Amino acid sequence: MQTFQVPQRAEVAAGNQAIFDNLNAKLGFVPNLFATMAYSDHALGNYLQFQNGKTSLSNKEKEAVNLVVSQVNGCRYCQSAHTALGKMNGFSDEQILEIRGGSATFNAKLDALVRLAKEITESKGRPSETALEAFFAAGYTKGSLVDVIIAIADKAVMNYLHNITQVPIDFPVAPVLETAGV
């Protein structure tokens, strides 16, 4: 298997160096998975623009989608990064584990979102009518559904990148989920 090292600032194109500088200023570091995108002269900038696009989903809803999709796709890096971000957005450790397991019984609306995002990811875009009906019954709209699909696509990009490259996780490593069938 091909080995991927995390590119350093001096090893990437000038445009990516500027993005590294911006990430360092905002976050205090360049996450390894973002740095890995800089193997491409364009992917990191394109991805960050996509990731930072406007959405009807709240930050908490986006983190819920990120957590469950990363669990379904088996991405330890993203599970870890979004556990940290989930905590920053108000989720408890227990809630994060429940979301990763595919539900959010502590909040009915979020539960419908998490269950649908899990089904969409597992079924490759063919969720059950029951999951869709529950999502709409919880107060989401057709526009929200499109935003959920975009959020899933965003996370799948990073899940796949890490699952292939296996660059080191530079966040506190998330606990292994011990729920059967996940």
Backbone hydrogen bonds, N-H to C=O, Kabsch-Sander energy under -0.5 kcal/mol:
donor,donor_aa,acceptor,acceptor_aa,energy
4,F,165,T,-0.6
5,Q,3,T,-0.6
11,E,8,Q,-2.1
12,V,9,R,-1.6
17,Q,13,A,-2.2
18,A,14,A,-1.9
19,I,15,G,-1.5
20,F,16,N,-2.9
21,D,17,Q,-2.4
22,N,18,A,-2.1
23,L,19,I,-2.9
24,N,20,F,-2.8
25,A,21,D,-2.1
26,K,22,N,-2.3
27,L,23,L,-3.5
28,G,23,L,-0.7
28,G,24,N,-1.3
29,F,23,L,-0.6
34,F,31,P,-0.6
35,A,31,P,-2.5
36,T,32,N,-2.2
37,M,33,L,-1.2
38,A,34,F,-0.7
38,A,35,A,-1.2
39,Y,36,T,-1.7
40,S,37,M,-1.8
44,L,40,S,-0.5
46,N,42,H,-2.4
47,Y,43,A,-3.2
48,L,44,L,-2.7
49,Q,45,G,-2.0
50,F,46,N,-2.1
51,Q,47,Y,-3.5
52,N,48,L,-2.0
53,G,50,F,-1.4
62,K,58,S,-2.7
63,E,59,N,-2.4
64,A,60,K,-2.0
65,V,61,E,-2.2
66,N,62,K,-2.8
67,L,63,E,-2.6
68,V,64,A,-2.3
69,V,65,V,-2.6
70,S,66,N,-2.1
71,Q,67,L,-1.7
72,V,68,V,-2.5
73,N,69,V,-2.6
74,G,71,Q,-1.2
75,C,70,S,-2.5
76,R,74,G,-0.9
79,Q,75,C,-2.3
80,S,76,R,-2.2
81,A,77,Y,-2.9
82,H,78,C,-2.6
83,T,79,Q,-1.2
84,A,80,S,-1.9
85,L,81,A,-2.3
86,G,82,H,-2.2
87,K,83,T,-2.0
88,M,84,A,-1.8
89,N,85,L,-1.3
90,G,87,K,-1.7
91,F,86,G,-2.6
96,I,92,S,-2.4
97,L,93,D,-2.1
98,E,94,E,-2.2
99,I,95,Q,-2.8
100,R,96,I,-2.6
101,G,97,L,-1.5
102,G,99,I,-1.8
103,S,98,E,-1.9
107,N,104,A,-2.4
111,D,107,N,-2.5
112,A,108,A,-1.9
113,L,109,K,-1.7
114,V,110,L,-3.0
115,R,111,D,-2.7
116,L,112,A,-2.0
117,A,113,L,-2.8
118,K,114,V,-2.4
119,E,115,R,-2.2
120,I,116,L,-3.1
121,T,117,A,-2.1
122,E,118,K,-2.9
123,S,119,E,-2.7
124,K,121,T,-0.9
125,G,120,I,-2.8
132,L,128,S,-1.8
133,E,129,E,-2.9
134,A,130,T,-2.3
135,F,131,A,-1.9
136,F,132,L,-2.4
137,A,133,E,-2.7
138,A,134,A,-1.5
139,G,136,F,-1.6
140,Y,135,F,-1.6
145,L,141,T,-2.0
146,V,142,K,-2.0
147,D,143,G,-2.1
148,V,144,S,-2.4
149,I,145,L,-2.3
150,I,146,V,-2.2
151,A,147,D,-2.3
152,I,148,V,-2.4
153,A,149,I,-2.3
154,D,150,I,-2.6
155,K,151,A,-2.2
156,A,152,I,-2.6
157,V,153,A,-1.9
158,M,154,D,-1.3
159,N,155,K,-2.9
160,Y,156,A,-2.8
161,L,157,V,-2.2
162,H,158,M,-2.5
163,N,159,N,-2.8
164,I,160,Y,-1.9
165,T,161,L,-2.6
166,Q,162,H,-3.0
170,D,168,P,-0.5
182,V,179,T,-1.2
